[in-house]
Amino acid sequence: MAINWQILGGPGADNALLATVDSGQSLNRILFDCGGGCLDGLQTSLLQSIDHLCFSHFHMDHVSGFDTFFRHNYNRPEVPVEVWGPPETLAVMEHRFRGFVWNLHADQPGEWIVHEIGADRIEAARFYTREAFAETHRLPDRPVDATTIQNDREYRLEAMLLPHASTSTVGYRLVERDRINIDASKLKLRGLQPGPWLKSLTDTSVDDAQLVSVEGQDLPVGQLREDLLTTTPGDSLAYLTDFRIEPDQAEWTSLIKWLDGTKTIVCECQHHLDEIFAARKTGHMTPDLAGKLAAGSNSTKLVLHHVSRRYQKNERSEILASARKFFPATEWPGGWE
């Protein structure tokens, strides 16, 4: 079990993050943002297997590649495409869907569920290909459950609204479920032989009080779980882009608390430390803030992305060095150095 990820797009270009939760039995794929050129080179089958498309916001450098994604998924059968984004997501996606001339759509499959994340509630609506996306089927609003927006068997997806100059963006956090495994040493210590009965211990649908036959004995599942199972925290990954929060602001404490223990933080670093005035004006992070954020969050790794196209390789090296003063385990995505 693991969260595998890759940054799409190069330094100075539009970026996105593709994450895959690999449980060993299934693959769940989440795409964060969809900038211009980010999907180039990805196989069609991979694009059609993405479960969730999560927009941070709708500035063009984060959505310019959406037409490519839409073209491969507009009539995807059986499994709906789920889209998430900040306030105004429903209106933006309605316009994107209807920005084409449709024909031969009446019998086409395809369902899209769009979620708009607000401060205290999530609005949602369904759109169907067979209707040429002409109707907006509103779904009941639901309150925001802390920061969790999606609970899945293998993972949970969290979100937090972040300030970006005069607008808001969404930061996302992907958390793998705790890994529950059979401890082979404990099994040996009990003198028990492996068998099909072990599946009952890791199947969460089986009640603790249920009895299972083990080598001629009927034993309670709960007791066997206590004796034989070991729990390891799952992997975690955060995606943060186009925002600015400083340590003396109240939002900083909330963000640190939310990110606490996140294994990998993928954070924008649009500006060099020398351009702090511009960073404040446009609502972007600088390397010192990114480093402090990762250090305060007890993260294992910080990956910088979304750097301005103005900077050459030597300037990107300076940006990396600046962040490492506050958090040594900082790096650029593979190939950027």
N, C-alpha and C positions, 0 to 999 in steps of 0.2 A: 504494500500500500504506500502511496506517495502522491505528492502534487508535482507534476512535471510542468515546466513552463518555458516559454521563449518570448523574447522581445522581438516584435516585428518592425521592420523599418530600420534604417541606419542612423548614425549620428547626424544631426542637423536636418533630418527628414521627419515626416510624420511617423509616430510610433503607436503601437498597440501592444497588448499583452494577451497571449493565448495560453491558457492553463488547462491541464488535463488531470483530473482526479482518477488515479488508477487504483482500484480496490483489489486488483488481482482477478476479479470476476467480471468487472464492467469498467467502461471508460466514460467519464462525464467531462464534456469540454465546455469551457466558458471563455468567451472572447470579450476583452475589455477594450473598448473603443475600436474605431474602424477608419483610421486615417488613410489618406491617398497613397496608393501603392503598397499598403501594408499586407494586403492579401495576395499580392503577386507571388507566384511560385508555389502557393499552397495547392494541394490536390483538391479537385472538386469533391471527392468523397469525404475529405476532411472537413471542408466547408459545410457540407451537408450533414455533418454529424455534430455540429455545434449546438448545444442545448440552450444556452443563454447568451444573448448579446447585451453587454452592460456598457452604456454610454456614461462617461463622466459628465459631459455637457455637449452642446451642439455647435461649438465653434468649428469652422470648416476643416481645420487640420485634424479634427478628431472624428469627422463623419464623412470625409470625401470619398472613402472607399466603400461606403455602404451600398452603392449601386451594384458593385461586384458581388457582395454578399447576398443582396436581394435577388439578383438574377439567378443565382444558384439555388435559392431556397424559397422563392415566392410560391411555388406549388408543391412544396415538400409534403409527401403523404404521411398519414398515420400520426406522426409526432409533431406537435405545434412548435413554432419558433417563439421563444419568450424574449422580450425586449424590456430592459430596465433603463431608467434615466431620471434626471432631476425634474423639478417643476417645469411645466410646459411640454413634457415629453409626448403626451397624447396629441396635442395640436401639431407638433412638429412631425410626428410619424404619420398622422392622417395626411398631411400635405405630401410627404415623401411617397406614400403608397399611391396617392391619386395623381402623381406627377407624370403619369404615363397614359397613353391611349391604349385601352384594353379591348381585345376581341378574342374570340375562341376561349373564353374563360369560364363559361357557364358550367361545364362539367369537370373543371379542374379541382383537384384537392388543394389543400393549403389552409392553414389556420395560424394566425399570429395573435399572441396575447401580449399586450403592451402595458407596462406598469410605470406609473409616475410616482416617484418617491418624494413626499412632502415632509415637512417638519414633524407632523403628528399623525399622518395617515398616508396610505398608498391607494391611489386611484388606478383603475385598470379597465381595459376594454378588449374585446375580441374583434378581429377583422378576418374576413374570408375571401379567398381568391375567387371563388365561384360568384361572388357578388362584385367583382372588380374593386374590392375594398371600398365600395361606395357607402356602406353602412357601418356606423360605429356602435357596437353592441356593448353598452356600458355594463360593467360588473360591479357588485357591491363594494363600496369602500371598506377598507379594513385598517384598524389602528396599527401604527408601527409598534412591533413587539421588540422593545429595547432597540437593538441595532440589527436584529435578524430579519431579513426579508424573504429568505427561502430556506426551508428545512428539507433536506433530502436524506435518504437512507445512508449515503456515504459521506455527506458533507453538509455544511450550512454556509449560506452566503449572507454576509452582513454589509451594511451600508451606513455612511455618515455624510451629511451635507457639510461642505467645506466652503469658506469664502474665497471668491476669485474676483477681486476688484468689485464691480457693481453687481455681479451675478453669483450664482452658486454652482458648485460642481459636486459630484458624488465620489467619495472615496469608497473603495470596496475591500472587503476582507474575506478570504476564502479559507475555511477551517475544515480540515479532514476530521472525521469522527475518530475517537480514541480507538486504538487497535487492540482488540481483545484476542489473545492467542492462548493455546494450550502450552503450559510449561512442561517440556519433556522431562526435566529433572524431577519435578514434583510427581509426575505420572509414574516414573520409575521408582521413586521413593515409596509410593503407595503400593507398588507391586502390581500395577494394573497394565493390561495390554491394550494398545490402541485398537479402536474399532469404530463402527458406524455410530455408536452411542455418543461419541465425542461431539457430533454435529449438534446434538441437543443443547450442549453447553454454550455454544457460540450463537445459537439461534435465539434472537431476542424475543421471538413470538412464543417461546416455550416458557411457561411459568416456573418460578423457583420451586413450587410445591409439587410439581409433576415428578413422578417416579420414572426412572429409566433402568433397564436391565443391564447390569454390568457383571459379567462372568457368573451368572446365576443368582446375583443379588439384586433386589429392587432398591435403588438408592435415590434420595431426593436430588433433583437437579441443582437446587440452591446450594446444598452442601458441597457437591462436586465442584461447582463454580468457585466457591470460596477456597477450596483446597487446590484446584488445578489451574485456574486461569490467571493470566498476568495481563495487566493493562498498561499500554504505552501511549502517551499523548500523540495525537495525529499531527500531521504536517500543517503548516499555515503560511499564507501568502497575502500580502496587502498590495493594492494598486492605488497610488496617489498621484494625481497630476493636476496642473493648473490651479493652484491654491497658494495662499500664503497665510501662515499663522506664526506669530512670534512668541517666545517664552513668557513674556509679560502679559499675555492675553489669556482670558478665561478659557477660550477654545483650546489653547495649548494643553491644559491639564486634561480636558475631556478627550482630546485626541491621543495623548500619551496613555491614558487609562484604557482606551479602546484597543490600542495596538499592543498593549503589554503582552510580552511573550511571543509575539509573532515571529516566526522563524526568518522569513525573508520579506523585506519591505522594498518594493519597487517604487521609487519616488522621483518625481520630476526635479530637474535642476536647470531651469531655463537660463539663468543668469550667472555670470562670473561674479565673484565676491566684490570685484571693483565696481560693479553696476548695481549696487544696493538701492540707489534712488529709483532706477528704472524698475527693479524688481518689486519695490513697494508700490509704485504707481500702477503697474500692470497686474499685480497680484500673483507673483511667482516666487518660487523658493530659490535660495542661494545655497551653496554647498555647506556653509556653516550650520544653517538651520536643518538641512537634511541630516547631517551628521549628529547634531544634538537630538533630533527626533528619534533616530535609530538607537542612540545610546540610552536615552530616557525610557525607551520602550522595551529594553532588554532583548533586543533583536539579535539574531545570529549573523545576519547578512543584510547589507544595504546595497541595492543596485540602482544607480542613477540612470535616468533616461530623459527624453524630451529636452535636449539641450539645443540652444539657439544655433542656427545654421551659420551665424557670424563667426563662430569660433573654429580655429584650426586645431590640428592635432596637439601642438604644444600648449595651447590654451586649455584644451580639454584635460591635458595632464595636470595643469595647475588647478583646475576645478576639482579633480580627483584628489589631489594632495590636500587641498583645503578641507574637503569633507573628512579625509582620513585623520586629520588632527583631532577631530571630535569622535570619530568612529573608525578605527583602523580597518575593520572588515568591510570596507566599501569598495565597490568595483563598478566598471562599466559593463554592459552586456558583452557577451562573447564576440570577439572580432572588432570591437570598437576601438581597442587600443592599438 
